[in-house]
Amino acid sequence: MTPHLTAHILPLLLLLLTTPTLSQSTNQITWAAVTYTYHGEKTPDFHSPFRSIDLTPLGAQQLFNAGTGIRNRYITSMNISQETIPINGISVHDLDNGQLDASTMDTPHVAASAVAFMQGLYPPFDAITSDEETLSGDGGRYEFPLNGYQYPRIATLSDLDFNHIWIAGQSDCKQYSNSQLKSVNTPAYVTKIQDTQAYYSSLSSTVFPDRDSSTLNYANALEVYEGALYQYNHNSSIHTSQTFTTDDLAILRNLASEQQWTFNTPNGTDLINAIGGRTLAAKVLQKLNNNIASSGTASKLSLLFGSYEPFLSFFALSNLATGPSAPQFNTLPDHGSTMTFELFSTSQSSSSAGGATTMPSPDQLSIRFLFRNGSEADAETRAYSLFGRGNAETVIPWPEFQRAMGAFALTDILDWCRTCETQTFFCNAFEDIASGNNSTNTDENGDPYVQGSGGEGKGVSPTIGGVIGATVAVAAFVFLVAGLLLAGFRVEHRKRGKGDGNVSHRDLGDISVLKRGGSGGGNGGGFKGADRLGSDTDLAFKGGAGATIVRHERVGSWELGESPNGDGKVKGSLDKEIESGIGTGRVVSGTDYGRRSRELERENPFVDPVRAVDQV
């Protein structure tokens, strides 16, 4: 064969060889993906009692790389390959929070990991499509800070939010903690502590000279491994040490993996240790079902962030740890690891209408599971078979995947509460709902709500209603007090003791008196206090048959005991009548009406009030 002919034939042969690959790559249509990511490196638990546990710069870089890896596969692809098929219709440059669902625990290093991941998933973009919100009135453009930084919406969940169980089902689970206590008291566990104690003690002089040597043991295997790894990554003397090498790190990792495998995988038929994997499986099914129900428009990319426990639990529940790739799944994942569930179809099973691709029926959809251990440049994203299928059977029909996951998924919040025997606020609320024979439904996002007997609207349980009622009552009280204060009322505290001068005052025993601002003695006193007008007169009881005439005039009023004569004497209308002998033969009360109003304030409020003068 001549060189000239060879030059023409070789390109044709290469084209023929690559054609099936190109056809296969363009055959897949990705509809949705759900990914769970292990947080980045954090400061060790025992690093310092005065320092919080936070994400390190290395940990942030690990999560940034993980986000970049997901971006390269599902958002934008630089090459044509079956391994990099973007999700159908997902925004490439502009972050669209309507297409994403991101959830993380509120633990600082986990929440920060989610932010770092999103920076890699949608990096700053300073050429965002011009629309009304970016245009400036002077003809220019407004840009986001940090060269177009994009702001993701991330749901940050605490243990008080029932949604936290989907990404950290082991958290706040009482029976999960009890199971761990049972494990550490078994003879096998105690023997393991004794057999490894010599090795752990040797680390006291090399890696942990400042740490209490009594804490260096198998019981703290995970903390010791993470602490040693942290020292190796950040301490140059440890990194270059001849007495502590990467072989020691491997030993510590194997010991920590063995311990955590015991804590987070099923014990025979008892699945409580694997609670984190069971709730994660439920969340995966929920998100993929949301996408299918919306014909591929909702929950395109669901991003979950947490710790290593759900990884180990799912590895065991899905038979990854006993399959052909078992060694990969019998150990702790590296920081920044991701496992992804990919929903897709083929172009033969899909149709196009008006240029848009239509999602096929669920029985024509498939699932692929992918795992990437760590986020280093050489960490490869690979597909693995689930549920004991053959090593090459990495594609699972959606109905089969749904049945297999549903076999161990814990999809109901009340089931989680009862399995864990946890008495949290939301568990008590759902128990009240169940005991009241109310049905629990889910909204468009899959979150539960209570539907009343009428079938319409969203009701609340008695517990939640009680909380709302108490809150309203407290708010009403606050507004009432604020209104009184604005109206001029004050609380005055009276001390025990006697008054000034020769006038003795009754002891009220430190009683606080609520008084109207502006009341007091002087010409501004009286029953209206500061609001009295010059034309106001006091009450007058005019006589009829057998009645006594008692007039209380503003001039010389009985409240203030003021004399109109200017002689300084305390006289009122009643005093005048008594002095002049009016009403002889009547019964007159001996009560002193000459007291001032401020003395009346000191009167004990629990005795009989002052009565009008009785006369026959």
Secondary structure in CASP SS format (residue, H / E / C, confidence):
PFRMAT SS
TARGET T0000
AUTHOR 0000-0000-0000
METHOD secondary structure of the structure
MODEL  1
M C 1.00
T C 1.00
P H 1.00
H H 1.00
L H 1.00
T H 1.00
A H 1.00
H H 1.00
I H 1.00
L H 1.00
P H 1.00
L H 1.00
L H 1.00
L H 1.00
L H 1.00
L H 1.00
L H 1.00
T H 1.00
T H 1.00
P H 1.00
T H 1.00
L H 1.00
S H 1.00
Q H 1.00
S H 1.00
T C 1.00
N C 1.00
Q E 1.00
I E 1.00
T E 1.00
W E 1.00
A E 1.00
A E 1.00
V E 1.00
T E 1.00
Y E 1.00
T E 1.00
Y E 1.00
H C 1.00
G C 1.00
E C 1.00
K E 1.00
T C 1.00
P C 1.00
D C 1.00
F C 1.00
H C 1.00
S C 1.00
P C 1.00
F C 1.00
R C 1.00
S C 1.00
I C 1.00
D C 1.00
L E 1.00
T C 1.00
P H 1.00
L H 1.00
G H 1.00
A H 1.00
Q H 1.00
Q H 1.00
L H 1.00
F H 1.00
N H 1.00
A H 1.00
G H 1.00
T H 1.00
G H 1.00
I H 1.00
R H 1.00
N H 1.00
R H 1.00
Y H 1.00
I C 1.00
T C 1.00
S C 1.00
M C 1.00
N C 1.00
I C 1.00
S C 1.00
Q C 1.00
E C 1.00
T C 1.00
I C 1.00
P C 1.00
I E 1.00
N C 1.00
G C 1.00
I C 1.00
S C 1.00
V C 1.00
H C 1.00
D C 1.00
L C 1.00
D C 1.00
N H 1.00
G H 1.00
Q H 1.00
L E 1.00
D E 1.00
A E 1.00
S E 1.00
T E 1.00
M E 1.00
D C 1.00
T C 1.00
P H 1.00
H H 1.00
V H 1.00
A H 1.00
A H 1.00
S H 1.00
A H 1.00
V H 1.00
A H 1.00
F H 1.00
M H 1.00
Q H 1.00
G H 1.00
L H 1.00
Y C 1.00
P C 1.00
P C 1.00
F C 1.00
D C 1.00
A C 1.00
I C 1.00
T C 1.00
S C 1.00
D C 1.00
E H 1.00
E H 1.00
T H 1.00
L E 1.00
S C 1.00
G C 1.00
D C 1.00
G C 1.00
G C 1.00
R E 1.00
Y C 1.00
E C 1.00
F C 1.00
P H 1.00
L H 1.00
N H 1.00
G H 1.00
Y C 1.00
Q C 1.00
Y C 1.00
P C 1.00
R C 1.00
I E 1.00
A E 1.00
T E 1.00
L E 1.00
S C 1.00
D C 1.00
L C 1.00
D C 1.00
F H 1.00
N H 1.00
H H 1.00
I H 1.00
W H 1.00
I C 1.00
A C 1.00
G C 1.00
Q C 1.00
S C 1.00
D C 1.00
C C 1.00
K H 1.00
Q H 1.00
Y H 1.00
S H 1.00
N H 1.00
S H 1.00
Q H 1.00
L H 1.00
K H 1.00
S H 1.00
V H 1.00
N C 1.00
T C 1.00
P H 1.00
A H 1.00
Y H 1.00
V H 1.00
T H 1.00
K H 1.00
I H 1.00
Q H 1.00
D H 1.00
T H 1.00
Q H 1.00
A H 1.00
Y H 1.00
Y H 1.00
S H 1.00
S H 1.00
L C 1.00
S C 1.00
S C 1.00
T C 1.00
V C 1.00
F C 1.00
P C 1.00
D C 1.00
R C 1.00
D C 1.00
S H 1.00
S H 1.00
T H 1.00
L C 1.00
N C 1.00
Y H 1.00
A H 1.00
N H 1.00
A H 1.00
L H 1.00
E H 1.00
V H 1.00
Y H 1.00
E H 1.00
G H 1.00
A H 1.00
L H 1.00
Y H 1.00
Q H 1.00
Y H 1.00
N H 1.00
H H 1.00
N C 1.00
S H 1.00
S H 1.00
I H 1.00
H H 1.00
T C 1.00
S C 1.00
Q C 1.00
T C 1.00
F C 1.00
T C 1.00
T H 1.00
D H 1.00
D H 1.00
L H 1.00
A H 1.00
I H 1.00
L H 1.00
R H 1.00
N H 1.00
L H 1.00
A H 1.00
S H 1.00
E H 1.00
Q H 1.00
Q H 1.00
W H 1.00
T H 1.00
F H 1.00
N H 1.00
T C 1.00
P C 1.00
N E 1.00
G C 1.00
T C 1.00
D E 1.00
L C 1.00
I H 1.00
N H 1.00
A H 1.00
I H 1.00
G H 1.00
G H 1.00
R H 1.00
T H 1.00
L H 1.00
A H 1.00
A H 1.00
K H 1.00
V H 1.00
L H 1.00
Q H 1.00
K H 1.00
L H 1.00
N H 1.00
N H 1.00
N H 1.00
I H 1.00
A H 1.00
S C 1.00
S C 1.00
G C 1.00
T C 1.00
A C 1.00
S C 1.00
K C 1.00
L E 1.00
S E 1.00
L E 1.00
L E 1.00
F E 1.00
G E 1.00
S C 1.00
Y C 1.00
E H 1.00
P H 1.00
F H 1.00
L H 1.00
S H 1.00
F H 1.00
F H 1.00
A H 1.00
L H 1.00
S C 1.00
N C 1.00
L H 1.00
A H 1.00
T H 1.00
G C 1.00
P C 1.00
S C 1.00
A H 1.00
P H 1.00
Q H 1.00
F H 1.00
N C 1.00
T C 1.00
L C 1.00
P C 1.00
D C 1.00
H C 1.00
G C 1.00
S C 1.00
T E 1.00
M E 1.00
T E 1.00
F E 1.00
E E 1.00
L E 1.00
F E 1.00
S E 1.00
T E 1.00
S C 1.00
Q C 1.00
S C 1.00
S C 1.00
S E 1.00
S E 1.00
A E 1.00
G C 1.00
G C 1.00
A E 1.00
T E 1.00
T E 1.00
M C 1.00
P C 1.00
S C 1.00
P H 1.00
D H 1.00
Q H 1.00
L C 1.00
S E 1.00
I E 1.00
R E 1.00
F E 1.00
L E 1.00
F E 1.00
R E 1.00
N C 1.00
G C 1.00
S C 1.00
E C 1.00
A C 1.00
D C 1.00
A C 1.00
E C 1.00
T C 1.00
R E 1.00
A E 1.00
Y E 1.00
S C 1.00
L C 1.00
F C 1.00
G C 1.00
R C 1.00
G C 1.00
N C 1.00
A C 1.00
E C 1.00
T C 1.00
V E 1.00
I E 1.00
P E 1.00
W H 1.00
P H 1.00
E H 1.00
F H 1.00
Q H 1.00
R H 1.00
A H 1.00
M H 1.00
G H 1.00
A C 1.00
F C 1.00
A C 1.00
L C 1.00
T C 1.00
D C 1.00
I H 1.00
L H 1.00
D H 1.00
W H 1.00
C H 1.00
R H 1.00
T H 1.00
C H 1.00
E C 1.00
T C 1.00
Q C 1.00
T C 1.00
F H 1.00
F H 1.00
C H 1.00
N H 1.00
A H 1.00
F H 1.00
E H 1.00
D H 1.00
I H 1.00
A H 1.00
S H 1.00
G C 1.00
N C 1.00
N C 1.00
S E 1.00
T E 1.00
N E 1.00
T E 1.00
D C 1.00
E C 1.00
N C 1.00
G C 1.00
D C 1.00
P E 1.00
Y E 1.00
V E 1.00
Q E 1.00
G C 1.00
S C 1.00
G C 1.00
G C 1.00
E C 1.00
G C 1.00
K C 1.00
G E 1.00
V C 1.00
S C 1.00
P H 1.00
T H 1.00
I H 1.00
G H 1.00
G H 1.00
V H 1.00
I H 1.00
G H 1.00
A H 1.00
T H 1.00
V H 1.00
A H 1.00
V H 1.00
A H 1.00
A H 1.00
F H 1.00
V H 1.00
F H 1.00
L H 1.00
V H 1.00
A H 1.00
G H 1.00
L H 1.00
L H 1.00
L H 1.00
A C 1.00
G C 1.00
F E 1.00
R E 1.00
V E 1.00
E E 1.00
H E 1.00
R C 1.00
K C 1.00
R C 1.00
G C 1.00
K C 1.00
G C 1.00
D C 1.00
G C 1.00
N C 1.00
V C 1.00
S C 1.00
H C 1.00
R C 1.00
D C 1.00
L C 1.00
G C 1.00
D C 1.00
I C 1.00
S E 1.00
V E 1.00
L E 1.00
K E 1.00
R E 1.00
G C 1.00
G C 1.00
S C 1.00
G C 1.00
G C 1.00
G C 1.00
N C 1.00
G C 1.00
G C 1.00
G C 1.00
F C 1.00
K C 1.00
G H 1.00
A H 1.00
D H 1.00
R C 1.00
L C 1.00
G C 1.00
S C 1.00
D C 1.00
T C 1.00
D C 1.00
L C 1.00
A E 1.00
F E 1.00
K C 1.00
G C 1.00
G C 1.00
A C 1.00
G C 1.00
A C 1.00
T C 1.00
I C 1.00
V E 1.00
R E 1.00
H C 1.00
E C 1.00
R C 1.00
V C 1.00
G C 1.00
S C 1.00
W C 1.00
E C 1.00
L C 1.00
G C 1.00
E C 1.00
S C 1.00
P C 1.00
N C 1.00
G C 1.00
D C 1.00
G C 1.00
K C 1.00
V C 1.00
K C 1.00
G C 1.00
S H 1.00
L H 1.00
D H 1.00
K H 1.00
E H 1.00
I H 1.00
E H 1.00
S H 1.00
G C 1.00
I C 1.00
G C 1.00
T C 1.00
G C 1.00
R C 1.00
V C 1.00
V C 1.00
S C 1.00
G C 1.00
T C 1.00
D C 1.00
Y C 1.00
G C 1.00
R C 1.00
R C 1.00
S H 1.00
R H 1.00
E H 1.00
L H 1.00
E H 1.00
R C 1.00
E C 1.00
N C 1.00
P C 1.00
F C 1.00
V C 1.00
D C 1.00
P C 1.00
V C 1.00
R C 1.00
A C 1.00
V C 1.00
D C 1.00
Q C 1.00
V C 1.00
END
